[in-house]
Amino acid sequence: MTSTDGPSKRSVRVSADEAATHATHATHAEAGEAANVPLYPIFLKVAGKACLVVGGGNVAARKVAALVEAGARVTVVAPELGEILAEQAAAERPSWSWRARPFRDDDVAGCVVVVAATGDRTVNDSAATAARRAGVLVNVVDDPERCDFFVPAVVARGPLQIAVGTGGLAPGLAARLRERLEGEFPAAWGPGVSAVGAARRAVQSVDGLDEHARRQALHDLGSLDLGALLAEGGQARVDSAVGEVVARCTSRR
């Protein structure tokens, strides 16, 4: 006898398949919405400012390292620390502070940036909600829809920073593009950019210089082909080219 008291195995399986399909479509729709939101790219000064990282694992450790490198005052909130942060915490003077407990809403007070990196969606959602309520920018790792900002893949060459972002949709692609750019912009670009920056400051500080001549000198500095100069003769060739521009500028006083 065929029972009619409940759904058949086939109907349960179909319902599960339909649910999975719906979830996939919903995920794609959310990703599409994220991709359609225009983003305003900025480089944010966080030196000396309070930043919060919620979570203590290896992902959180990378976020802590990046914020510390930028000079931020970083606080980590987590009941336990992973291997990387635990080793740092055991150091005599770690570069960040640790609140060894679960996240609380008031942890976001006074912060300019919050990063939720716990791997627990409930905790991450709580951190994101508290941050937004306090008017604090928040990044939720691996959850673009919950992010106010995204952390790009960065090629850092001293003062030169090249950022690559995909709006949180394809971080692996951004990482590969960064690797390609690292080959195109070797470490020598850092001192080269620093030399141009020093020359700009020198030109801007010259007294009694005709403004047209000043603008022309700044334009000439900005027009230098650093890549070609570095390939031609390294930093010495860059210094020579920069010096020529400054010399032309100061001779017009």
ABEGO torsion letter per residue (X at the ends): XBBAABBBAAAAAAAAAAAAAAAAAAAAAAAAAAAABBBBBBBBBABGBBBBBBEABAAAAAAAAAAAAAGBBBBBBBABBBAAAAAAAABABBABBBBBBBBBAAAABGBABBBBAAGBAAAAAAAAAAAAAAGBBBBBBGBAAABABBBBBBBBBEABBBBBBAGGABAAAAAAAAAAAAAABBAAAAAAAAAAAAAAAAAAABBGBBAAAAAAAAAAAAABBAAAAAAAAEAAAAAAAAAAAAAAAAAAX
